[in-house]
Amino acid sequence: MLEDMQLKGLAPGTQRAYLRYVQQLAEFVGKSPDQATDEDFRQFFLALHKVRGLSRSSATVAIAAFKFLFEVTLRRPWPRLDLYRPRQIQTVPVVLSVDEVWHMLSFVHQPSYYACLATIYTCGLRISEGANLQVSWIDSARMQLQIRGGKGLKDRYIPLPPRTLTLLRQQWVTHRNPVWLFPAGARAKQDGAPHRNRAHGGTVSKRHSQLPWQLPERLGRTRSVFVEYSAEDRLILHYLPLVRKR
């Protein structure tokens, strides 16, 4: 199954999620997943609902994993699992205002995390996209930022605010890594590796009790912040005071 997912070009995170659900099914039924019956699947999803309160999005990933296993790897008809998908609940996302974003960033004292989070919010990036930014993706002549391998492995160009470019340059001078804008670890000045995605959410979450408003459970609403305020006031986040006061 792993080789099939690699040949299909599935993202590493998707591969891990699919394998995790297939392994959980095997452990739950005590046999190979290809021998699981309709009743096995029913009991498995029922257990997920009772124990973990399975959300619709998680159920969708689990169903997609089993569909891939049966249709692609085993080349067999797969069980009708759509019945186990919870009803979709329409909720209003928690979108931070510009002042709230600035207030939140004021609690981030590690310069590289601050620069990364500020870039994520001002450019409307996903957490993984911001953490994995590379030096060669910056087009200062056109004031654009190229995002490669985003969600769905799609590339795109987005506007790069001048102050964000200034902040990225100031951050890069501190390590001069030839590849990554936000390298991690002691090997920051060499190729090394970028920040871990979860590190940025954890950086803010450690201080969330000091904030005067409720912090969203995930920082994945960064694109909502960008889209809402850029549509209303022509990239109002461009005026976010990015350069930290010493």
Secondary structure, 3 states (H helix, E strand, C coil): CHHHHHHCCCCHHHHHHHHHHHHHHHHHHCCCHHHCCHHHHHHHHHHHHHHHCCCHHHHHHHHHHHHHHHHHHCCCCCCCCHHHCCCCCCCCCCCCCHHHHHHHHCCCCCHHHHHHHHHHHHHCCCHHHHHCCEHHHEECCCCEEEECCCHHHCCEEEECCHHHHHHHHHHHHCCCCCCECCEECCCCCCCCEECCHHHHHHHHHCCHHHCCCCCCCCCCCHHHHHHHHHHHHCCHHHHCCCCCCC
